[in-house]
């Protein structure tokens, strides 16, 4: 398929872009976007942040393929009804519009996203931005809706908002966020 390009990459993400992007995923904190202004420091020193960017590409491809599959499924139902009522008509219409291909594409996109996610969880963050990125991925992958009030989603969004404010304030003051090496993070995690 011409539209299933898996070679997309995200453009370089600056700290300000990152804060805006993550804040936009926290609709229960609308004041956050207005309160964050940061310097354009690059966050690529953190391995978790780099892997998060890969996860974001995979997640976006999954979302796009899911929306496409759902649109084609709706079209297929409106064309022929249920596959149980008219299996031959369903199959012919499916071939015409490419629903089965879209369904397979969605499965491949899910496999890619599910392949990157464990690497992200297993990669220790070495900065506040890296920790925020990991939390962002958790929230976007598993919360039932962006405004879910079921435990623990509001609490996690609250922690993310706090971390975004802290990181933005540190950046505004010219303090580079404290970064530790991956080996220090692993050692502290194993010792703690």
C-alpha positions as CSV (number, residue, x, y, z in Angstrom):
1,X,0.0,0.0,0.0
2,X,1.2,3.4,-0.9
3,X,0.2,5.0,2.4
4,X,1.9,2.5,4.8
5,X,5.3,4.1,4.9
6,X,7.0,2.9,8.1
7,X,10.1,5.1,7.7
8,X,8.7,8.2,9.2
9,X,10.7,10.0,11.8
10,X,9.8,12.8,14.1
11,X,11.6,16.1,13.6
12,X,14.0,17.2,16.4
13,X,12.0,17.9,19.5
14,X,13.0,20.9,21.6
15,X,12.2,21.2,25.2
16,X,9.5,23.8,24.5
17,X,8.0,21.6,21.7
18,X,8.1,18.6,24.0
19,X,6.3,20.5,26.9
20,X,3.6,21.8,24.5
21,X,3.1,18.3,23.0
22,X,2.8,16.6,26.3
23,X,0.7,19.4,27.9
24,X,-1.7,19.1,25.0
25,X,-2.3,15.4,26.0
26,X,-3.4,16.6,29.5
27,X,-6.8,18.2,28.7
28,X,-7.6,18.1,32.4
29,X,-4.9,20.7,32.9
30,X,-5.8,23.4,30.4
31,X,-3.9,26.1,32.3
32,X,-0.6,24.1,31.9
33,X,-0.1,25.0,28.2
34,X,-0.3,28.7,28.9
35,X,2.1,28.5,31.9
36,X,4.9,26.7,30.1
37,X,7.5,28.7,28.3
38,X,11.0,27.2,28.0
39,X,14.2,27.5,26.2
40,X,14.8,25.4,23.1
41,X,17.2,23.0,24.7
42,X,17.4,19.7,23.0
43,X,16.3,16.6,25.1
44,X,18.2,14.0,23.0
45,X,20.8,13.4,25.8
46,X,18.3,11.1,27.5
47,X,18.1,7.6,26.0
48,X,14.5,7.2,27.2
49,X,13.5,10.4,25.5
50,X,15.0,9.2,22.2
51,X,13.1,5.9,22.4
52,X,9.9,7.9,23.4
53,X,10.2,9.7,20.1
54,X,10.3,6.3,18.2
55,X,7.3,5.2,20.3
56,X,5.4,8.4,19.3
57,X,5.9,7.7,15.6
58,X,4.7,4.1,16.1
59,X,1.8,5.3,18.2
60,X,0.8,7.8,15.5
61,X,0.9,5.2,12.8
62,X,-1.3,2.9,14.9
63,X,-3.8,5.7,15.5
64,X,-3.9,6.5,11.7
65,X,-4.3,2.9,10.7
66,X,-7.0,2.3,13.3
67,X,-9.0,5.3,12.1
68,X,-8.6,4.2,8.5
69,X,-9.8,0.6,9.3
70,X,-12.8,1.9,11.3
71,X,-13.7,4.3,8.4
72,X,-13.6,1.4,5.9
73,X,-15.5,-0.9,8.2
74,X,-18.3,1.6,8.6
75,X,-18.3,2.1,4.8
76,X,-18.5,-1.7,4.3
77,X,-21.4,-2.1,6.7
78,X,-23.3,0.7,4.9
79,X,-22.6,-0.9,1.5
80,X,-23.6,-4.5,2.3
81,X,-24.7,-4.8,5.9
82,X,-23.4,-7.6,8.2
83,X,-21.0,-10.2,6.8
84,X,-23.3,-12.8,8.4
85,X,-26.3,-11.7,6.2
86,X,-24.4,-11.4,2.9
87,X,-20.9,-13.1,3.1
88,X,-20.3,-13.0,-0.7
89,X,-21.3,-9.3,-1.0
90,X,-19.2,-8.5,2.1
91,X,-16.2,-10.2,0.5
92,X,-16.6,-8.5,-2.8
93,X,-17.0,-5.1,-1.2
94,X,-14.0,-5.8,1.0
95,X,-11.8,-6.4,-2.0
96,X,-13.1,-3.3,-3.6
97,X,-12.4,-0.9,-0.7
98,X,-9.5,-2.7,1.0
99,X,-10.9,-3.3,4.4
100,X,-9.0,-6.5,5.1
101,X,-5.8,-4.9,4.0
102,X,-6.5,-2.0,6.4
103,X,-7.2,-4.4,9.2
104,X,-3.9,-6.2,8.6
105,X,-2.1,-2.8,8.5
106,X,-3.6,-1.9,11.8
107,X,-2.3,-5.2,13.2
108,X,1.2,-4.5,11.9
109,X,1.1,-1.0,13.4
110,X,0.1,-2.5,16.8
111,X,2.9,-4.9,16.6
112,X,5.4,-2.1,16.0
113,X,4.0,0.0,18.8
114,X,4.0,-3.0,21.2
115,X,7.6,-3.7,20.1
116,X,8.9,-0.3,21.0
117,X,7.0,0.1,24.2
118,X,8.9,-2.5,26.3
119,X,12.2,-0.9,25.3
120,X,10.9,2.4,26.5
121,X,9.7,1.0,29.8
122,X,13.1,-0.8,30.3
123,X,15.2,2.2,29.5
124,X,16.0,4.3,32.6
125,X,15.3,8.0,32.2
126,X,18.3,10.2,33.0
127,X,16.4,13.5,33.0
128,X,13.0,15.0,34.0
129,X,12.1,15.1,30.3
130,X,12.8,11.4,29.9
131,X,10.7,10.6,32.9
132,X,7.9,12.8,31.6
133,X,8.2,11.1,28.2
134,X,7.8,7.6,29.8
135,X,4.7,8.8,31.8
136,X,3.3,10.3,28.6
137,X,3.6,7.0,26.8
138,X,1.9,5.1,29.7
139,X,-1.0,7.5,29.8
140,X,-1.5,7.6,26.1
141,X,-1.2,3.8,25.7
142,X,-3.5,2.7,28.5
143,X,-5.9,5.3,29.9
144,X,-9.4,4.8,28.6
145,X,-9.9,8.4,27.7
146,X,-7.9,11.7,27.9
147,X,-10.2,12.9,30.7
148,X,-10.8,9.6,32.6
149,X,-11.4,10.2,36.2
150,X,-10.8,6.6,37.1
151,X,-7.9,5.8,39.4
152,X,-4.9,6.2,38.7
153,X,-5.3,8.4,35.6
154,X,-6.0,11.8,37.2
155,X,-3.2,11.2,39.7
156,X,-0.7,10.3,36.9
157,X,-1.8,13.3,34.9
158,X,-1.2,15.4,38.0
159,X,2.3,14.1,38.4
160,X,3.0,14.8,34.7
161,X,1.7,18.3,35.1
162,X,4.0,18.8,38.1
163,X,7.0,17.5,36.3
164,X,6.3,19.7,33.3
165,X,6.1,22.8,35.5
166,X,9.3,21.8,37.3
167,X,11.2,21.1,34.1
168,X,9.9,24.3,32.5
169,X,10.9,26.4,35.6
170,X,14.4,24.9,35.7
171,X,14.8,25.6,32.0
172,X,13.5,29.2,32.4
173,X,16.1,29.8,35.2
174,X,18.8,28.5,33.0
175,X,19.4,25.4,35.2
176,X,20.0,22.4,33.1
177,X,17.8,19.6,34.5
178,X,19.8,17.2,36.5
179,X,20.8,14.3,34.4
180,X,22.3,11.0,35.6
181,X,23.9,8.4,33.5
182,X,22.0,5.2,32.6
183,X,24.4,3.1,34.7
184,X,23.7,5.4,37.7
185,X,19.9,5.0,37.1
186,X,20.2,1.2,36.9
187,X,22.4,1.1,40.0
188,X,20.0,3.3,42.0
189,X,17.0,1.3,40.8
190,X,18.6,-2.0,41.8
191,X,19.8,-0.7,45.2
192,X,16.5,1.0,46.1
